[in-house]
């Protein structure tokens, strides 16, 4: 295995030959075999070990074992421990997810502190097959079936090409010591049930099952790459970036076939998984929307709008008398002037005596109306927005400057006739929106 591993590193991971990296080492057979292989090849690496304190003295013994191993071989070493149970209770996540979040946050921290680009983990081919079956059972689509990537911008997994059997044979042949984690045999965990009950049956059915799976997954990855290239070109041609909003015309989406497959490819990265609902949104009335954990998908006339969910903005901001500016949620400069000067939609002039303080800045609500400057009578803001062809997000983001409940200014768009400067106005307040 040593020679084939060395060739594999030279071919697929040449960067590990050139720069120091960190090996995540639990003390188990996989990471200790990888530790030994790196030593024999003569690579420049450091070891990082996490103690999750989930198995009492056994966890401490694991940490001591790894520490002794690196000291004997004079390898630089990082170690830490976590209150994993406390994290689980605080964030209401599973033990496995808590351990993953804690360790990768720590790995990232020490990599940044030491200017190290790559973390190496000991995932192998059987881990990949287990992940495939887990994702298959959850219906994750082709992305979930392409498996654990061999390499990302920061993580390398050089053992993915090797099976658990190869690793065990190498460990026994080279008399490598390791620590057994008893929790790996606990079949209350889905991955362990697959490892100990399902995989042995699959390999009994076909001794070449793992090898054939690896070839199939390679084909899946190639197909996924082709599909993603096509989807990238499609996104480039029809997705329109408008500040922090993506606008997607509905008409070309309706022509796609199979439509749900395309919708999955185009909107899945934003967390939308209920494809019947997404398809129905294409023909829904304006204003209808779907929400994922991170984004909103809104029907607006002939478009779908994609927008990241933001924290709720406080409803009302006050402007006190003699205040010369406000910087949040908008930047508006306020001054007293003798006459009307520069004009534009970003500037409003108002008779000083027409304003009742404190003024307020707020978002619009259903039923709001104003007297558009230069027009007779009232107009509902909903109708005004429609006439201006404002999309749903733009309407949500629109601020109103108000005095005692009356709208003074649809900020950045139009003032109110009731607050018009007249011929005999002596004192004028100028509001200037910073664009």
N, C-alpha and C positions, 0 to 999 in steps of 0.2 A: 504493500500500500504506500510505503514511503516514496518510492520512485514515481508512481503514478500521481501521488499527491504533489510532488515537486513539479512535475510537468504541468499539472493542472494549475498550480499557482503561477508558473511562468507564462502560461497561455492566457488565463482568464483574470489573474489578479497581479499583474506586474507592479502595480503601485505598492503592494505590500513588501516587495523586494527593495523598494527605494526609500520609503519613509517609515518612521516608527508608527505603531498603531496600538490600540488597546484590545486585549482579549478579555471578554466577559467569561469568567471562570466560576462555576458553581462548586466544583470539586467532584462532579459526577463523571461518569465514564466518557461522555462525549467531549466535554471541555478539557478533561485531562489528556485524552488522546490528541486533541488539537494542540494543547500545550506542548506535548512531547514532540509532535511533528514540527512545530515551529522551532523548537530547540535544536532538533537534528538538522533542519535546513539552515539554521543560523540566522534567523530573522530578528530584526530589532523591534521588540514589542514590550508592552507593560501589561500587567494583569490587574483586573478590577473584580472585586468580590462583594456581593451584597448579602447581608445577614437579615432575613425578613423576620426573624424571631418567632417563627410559627411552630417550631418543633422543639422548643426548650433547649435542653443541653445538646441535643443533636445538631441544632442550627449552629450553636457555638463551636461544636466539634468540627463541623464543616469549615467554618471560618479559620479555625486553628490549622486544619489540614492544608488548606490552600496557602496559608501564611508560611507554614513550614516548607511546602514545596517550592515556593518562589524564593525563599531565603536560601535554600540549599543550592539553587541554580542562579542566585544573584540577579534576579529579575525585579525591576521596579514594581511596586505594588500599591494599589489603592484599595481601601476597604471602608465600608460604612455599614450601619445597621438602621433598620426602620421600625417604627411602631405600625406595622401593617394592619393589625386589628383595629387600632385607633383610626387609621385612614379609612378602613371599610365602614366603620360606624359613622364617621363624620360625613363621608360622601355617598354612602348607601350604594356601594359597588361590590362586585364579587371579589373574593380574595385574589383570584387570578388577575383580574383587571387592576386591582390595587397594586399588586406586586409589579405588574408590567409598567404602570404609570410611574411608580416610585423609582424603579431601577433605570428606566430610560431617561427620566428627568435628571437623575444623578450622573448617568453616563454622559449626557449632553454637557452638564456642568464641568466635569473634569476634562472633557475633550476641549472645550472652549478655553479653560484656564491654562491648558498645556499646549494649545495650538496643534492639536492632533485631529486629522481629518477622519480617520476610519476607526470604527468599532467593529470587531470581529466576533461573531457569535457561532456557536457549535451546532446549529440546525443541520440536520442531515436528510437524506432522501425519504426515510420513513416518517419524519416530522412533516415533510411536504405532503405525503400521501394522507396522513391524518388530517392535516388542515384542509386538503381537498375534500375529504369525506364530510368534515364538519360543515364546510361551506355548501356542499351539495345538499346536505340535509336542511340547510336554512334557506335555500333558494336564492343565492346571492348573485346569480348571473355569471357571465363569462369571466368577469374580473375576479370573482372569488374562486374560479376553477383554474386559473393560470398559476396559482401556487405562490409560494414564498419567493420573492426575487433574490437572485444570487447576489445582486449588488444594487445599492442605492447611492445617493450622494454621500452618505455618511456610514453605511453599514455594509459589511462584506460577510458572506456566508460560504466559505470555500468547501465545507463538508457536504453541501447539498448534493453533490454528485456521487456521494458514497452512502452505502446502506448501513443500517444498524448492525447487520451481520458482519460486514467488513470491519466496522469499528470495534466490535467485540473480539473478532479474531485477532486484530492488531494488538488490542489491549492484552489479551492472554499471551500472545507470542512474545511481546516485548515486556511482559510482567509489569505492566503499568498499574499502579495503585489508584484507587478512586473511592469515593464515598457513595453509598447507596442512600437515596432519598425514599423513605418508606411511603411517602404520599404518592409516589409514581405508580404504586400498585393499588391505590384506592379507586375502585370503579364507580364511586359516586360522581366522579368527574367524567364528563363526556369524552374528553381526549383519551383518558385511560381506558374507558370501556371500548373505544375503537381500537386502541393499541393492543389490548389483551384478549378481546373477544372476536372482533370483526376481522382485523388484519390477518391473524393466523388462519382463519377459514378461507379468506381470499387467496392466500399463498398456498394453501392446501389444494385449492381448485386448480391453480396454475402456478407452478414453481417460478415461472418467469413473470409473475404478475407485476412486481415492482418495476422491473426493467421495461415491460410493455407500457406501464403507466407513465414512466418517465418519457418515453417516446411520444405517447399520446399528449402529454402535457406540453411537450415541445411544439407539437402541431397546433395545440390550442393557443399557445403564446404567439405563434406566427399568425394565426387567424385573427387574434386579438389585435396584433400590431397593424394588420391590413385594415381591419374595421376602424381602429382608432385614427389611422391616417385619413380614411374617407370621412369620418366624423369631424376631424379637424378642418378639413377643406370645407365641409358643409357649414360648420360653425363660422368659419372665416367669411363665407359668402353671405350668410343671412343674419348672423348676430350683430347687432348694432350697439356699440358702447356709448352710453350717454351719461357722463359723470360716473356715479356709483350704481347706475341701472343698466341692465341688459334689455334691449328691446328686440323681440323676435317676431317677425311677421307670421301671421297664422296661415296665409294662403299657401306658401311652399310646404309648410308642415303637413297640411291636409293631403298633399299629393304623395307623401312618402309611403312606401309599402315595403315591409310590414311596419305599420305606423307605430305600434307599441314598442317594437325593437328600436326604432329610431328615437322615440321619446326617451327610452331608457338610456340610450347612448348620449343624448343631448342634455338631459336634465338630471340624470342619476347622480352626478357629482355634486349637485345642490341638495341632495337628500330626498328627492321626490321618488317614491317607490310604488305608489298606488296608481298604476298606469291607466286603469279605467277612468279614474278621476281626472288625470292629466288629459287624456284624450277627450273626455267630455267638456273640459274647460275650453277646448278649441272652438266649440260652437256655443258656449255659454254667453249670457249677456254681460255687458261691460260691468266691472266692479266685482265680479265673482273672483274668488281667490282660493289658493291652497297654501298651506304652510308646512314646511318641514321643520326639523329642529333648528336649522340655521337660516333658511331663506323663505321668502314669499314668492309665489307665482300668481300673477294677477292678469286677468283678462281685461284689456283696455282697447275697445273698438277692434281694430284689425291686428292687434299685437298681443303677445304675452310679455309681461314685464317680470324680470327676475331681479329681486332686491334682497340684500342681506338684512336679516332681522336685527334691529337696533334696540338699545335700551330705550324705554319710554322716556320722552322728554317732558319735563314739568309743563303743565297746561298753560300757566300764566306767568309773565314777567312784568314787573312794574317799572315805570319811569317816573321819577320824582321831579317836582318843579325845580328849575335851575340846574338840573342834571345836564351835562354837556355831551354825554355819549352813553351808549350801551354796547357791550361787546359780545353778549350772549343772550339769545341764540343767534342773533344777527349783529353785525357791527353797523350802528347808525350814529352819525354825528348830529348833534343838536345845537343850533345857535340862533341868536336873535339878530335879524338883519333889518335894514331900513327899506329895502326894495327887492323885488324879484330880480334875480340875476340869471345864472345858468339854469337851464331847464332840461328835463329828461325824465324818463320813467323812474329813475333812481333818486329823484329829488322831489320833495313836496314842500310847498309853502302854505302856511296856515295862519289865520289871524290869531294873535296871542290870546286875546280875550275870549276866543271860542273854545279853548281847551280847558277841561276840568281835570285837575290832577288828583291822584296819580293816574297817568296814562297806563294802558296795558298793551302788551304784545301777547297774542294768543293764536292758536290754530282755529280754522273755521269749523263750524258745526252745521248740521242740517237745519235749515230754516233761516240762516243768516241772510241778511239783505243789506243793500246800501243804495245810495243815490249816485250813480256813476257821474263823474265830473263831465260837464258839458251836455248832460242829458236831462230830460224831464222825467220825474217820477222814480220809482224804486225798481230794483232788479235783484232777484235772488242770486246769491253767489253761485249756487249750483248751475244756474242758467248762464251766468257770466263765464264760468269756467268752461262750460260746454261750447259757448260761442268762441272762446279763445283756443278751443281744441287742446286743453290741458289734459294730460294723462292722469291716471289715478294717483301715481306717486307724486306728481307735481302738485296736485290738489292737496294731498296730505301734507306736503312740505310748505304750503302757502301760509304766511303769517299775516296777521291783521293788526294794525295799530288802532286802538280804540280809546274813546273818551266817554266815560260814564256809560259804557255799553254800546255807544254809537260808533260805527266803523268810520274812522278818519281816513284810512289809507289801506288799500289792498297792496301791501308793501311790495314796491318794485314794479307795480303794474298800473294802478289807477287810484286817484284820490276821490273823495266824496264831495259832491256839489255843495253840501251844507257847510263845508269848511273851506269854501273858496275865498281867496283874498280879493277884496273889493277895491274900488277906486279910493275910498276914504279910509282904508285900513292903515293905521298908524304904526302898529307894532306887529312884526311878522316873525314867526318861528319857522326856521328852515330845518327840515329833516333830510339828511343825505345818507343813503344806503351805500356802504362800501362794497363795490362789486368785486 
